[in-house]
Amino acid sequence: MATSKNTASNTRIAENKKAAFNYFIEERFEAGMVLEGWEVKALRAGKVQLTDGYVVIRNGELFLIGCQITPLRTASTHVTADPTRTRKLLLHKDEIRRLVGKVEQKGYTLVPLNLHWKNGRVKCEIGLAKGKAEHDKRDTIKEREGKREVERAMKSRHR
């Protein structure tokens, strides 16, 4: 009987819930990440925060800025850990060219949506997003509260 080598395959590490509230997500892309060893260990422990992160394009390459990976206390003493360093994202050139064209349009930006494991590697799902206006955010809140009310009513009815 064969056992699975990686039981943490396709599991979420962190999610940026603010992104769905502040932006309309037009398209989603899955990008690889260039990480150091201490960062991978910290990700396994769940020491990451994506809410202030954003993605920029420089010289035809994607970089994740503002994502905070807190080093573990047991991190190596000979490595200086920078929790907010700029991390390179890996994507195919044709996808990057498409993103460059879209981001140059008014109102579009790239935001990190989540970090997850895929086949033992860390992947970052980024979204091509357009900012929401204040009234759109209010609509989102009303819709969320309406769903909660319906769920409460259904739950109390089944008792």
N, C-alpha and C positions, 0 to 999 in steps of 0.2 A: 504494500500500500504506500503510494507516494505522498509525501507531505509537502505542503506549500512552503517554498523558501521564504517568500515575503508575505506575511499575513497582513501587513499594513498597506497593501496595494490599493490604490484608488481611494484613499481616505483623506478627508479634509484636515488640513493643519490649522488654517485660519481663514476667516471670511471677512470681507469688508461690507458690512451691512449698510453703512452710510452711503456707499456708492449707489445702491438701488434707490435710496431715498432722495439723493441730491441730483441724480442724472437719469436720463433716458438711455438705456443701453441699446445701441443699434446693432453691433456685431460683437462676437466673442472670439478670442484667439487664445490658444494654449502655447505658452512659451517656456522653454527651459531656463534654468537659472545657473549662473556661475557663482558657486559658493565656496567658502573655506570650510575646513573640517569642523571647527568650533561652531560654525553656523548650523551645520547639519545636525550636530548633537543638540543644539538649542532648539531647533525646529522639532526634533523628536520629542523634546520635553514640552513643546507648545509655548515657547517663550517668544512669541512674535506678535506684532501689532501692525495692521495694514491701513488703519483708518486715515492716517495723514500721508499715505503714499500716493505717488503719481508717476507716470511714465513719460519720459522725454525721448526724442529722437535726435541724436548727434552723429554727424558724419555717417549716416546710413546705418546706425546701430541703435538698439533700444536699451535704455537704462532705467532701472527702478530707483526712485529717489524718495526718501522719507519713510521707508519701511524700517521699522525698528525691530531688530533681533537682539534680545537681551542675552549676553553671554552667561553661561552657567558658572557657578562658583568654582567648580572643579576644572575650569578651562586652564589650558596649559600656561605656565608662567612665562615662557619664551615667546608667546604670541601676544601682540597687543590687539585686543578686540575693540573694534569700533562698531557700536550697535547701529548707527545710522549711515553706514558707508553706502556709496552708490554701487548698485549691483547690476551687472550686465544681464540682459535677457537675450535668449537665443531664439531666433525665428528665421524662416526662409527669406531670401532676398526679395522674392516676388511679393510676399506678404508685407514686408517692410515697405516696399515701394507703394503698395496700395494704401497702407496706413499713412505714409507721408502725404499722399494726395488728399486723403480725407481730412487729416489733421490741419492742413493748410486752409481748409474751408472754415468759414467763420462759425464759432460756437462748438467745434468738436475738440475733444481731448481724449487722452488715454488714461484709464484708471485701472489699478489692480483690483480684481474682484475676489479672488481667493488663491490660496496656496494649497496644493494637494500632492500626494504621492502618486506616482504612476510608474509601475515596474521598478520600484526602488529608487526613483529619481524624483527630485522636487520640481514640480511644474507650477507656473504662475498663470492663472487665467486672467487675461487683460481684456478690457472692454472698450470699444470705440463708443464714446458717450457724448451726449449733448446735455448741457446744463438745464435744470428745471427752473421755472419761474416760481415765485412764492405761492401763487395760487395753485400751481400744479402740486406743490408739496402738501398744501392743505387738502387737496383732493385725495392724495395718497393716504393721508391720515384718516380722512372720513371713510374711505374704502376699507382700510384696515380695521377700524372700529366697528364698521357694519358687519364685517366677517366675524368678528369676535362675538357680537350680539347674536348672530345667527347660530354660531356654534354653541353658545351658552343655552339658547332656547332649545336646540336639538338635544343637548346633553340633559337638560332638566326634563324634557319630554320623555326620554327613554328610561327615566328612573321609575 
